[in-house]
Amino acid sequence: MNRSAIFKAFVIGLFSWTMSLAAITGKIAGIVTDAETGVPLAGANVIIEGTTIGAAADVDGNYILLNVAAGKYVLNVTML
């Protein structure tokens, strides 16, 4: 095989691997609200228990945790 064919095969293989990796990860998203009033909690910290994956809620209480493998998780939410 010439160099061009080897390079093309490498790029195709890398692209296929990247796409398969993307297929097994996802996201967890939601809104953090006060249990009593229903008011969104801006700045609340949302972390997947036992990991370092987390995010802070925006001004409307929305959060998104990216690159999460498929499975069941417990979320810990804290607010100062």
N, C-alpha and C positions, 0 to 999 in steps of 0.2 A: 504494500500500500504506500502511496505517496504521502507526503506531509499534509497536504490539503485534505485528503480523505481521512487521515487520522485526526486532524483537528476538528473536522466536521463531526466525526463520530464522538469525539470527546464532548463537544458542545451539546450535541443531541442527548448524550448520556447525562450530562450535568443538568440540562433542562428537565429531563424526565425525572431525575432524582429530586430536584427542587420542587417540581409539581407534586410528586408523591408525598413529600414532606409537608407541603401546604395542605394537602388533603387530610392529613391526620391531626392538624391543629385547628383550633377554632377560637372562639371568644366567649366571654361571659359578660353580659351587660345588664344594667338595670338602673333603678332609681332608689336612692336612700332617702327615706322620709321618717319623720318623727312618728312613733307608734300611736301617740295620743292625738296629735293635731293634724297629721298628714302633711305637714309642711316639709318641703325638700330641705335636706341638710347639706348645705354647701361646705366643702372641705372635709367631709367625713372620709376616713381612710378605710378602704376595702382591700383585704388581703386573703389569698387562698391559704387556709390553715396548713402549716407545715412546709410552706414554700416562701420564696421571696417575690412571688408575683403579686403585684398590688397596684392600686391607683387611688388617687384622691377624687372625690366627687366634684363636679363642676358647680357653678352657681345655681343650677337647677336640680342638683342632686344626682345627676347622671354620671355613671362610671362605665368604663370598658376595660376588661382585662384581656389582653391579646396573647396569642401564641400558647393557648391552653390545649393540652392533649385531651382527647375524649376521655370521659370518666365522670365520676361523682365526686363533688368537692364540698367542703364546709367553708363558708366565707366568714371571716371575722371582720366586724365593722366597729370602728372606734371613732369617737368624736371628743375633742377637748371642750 
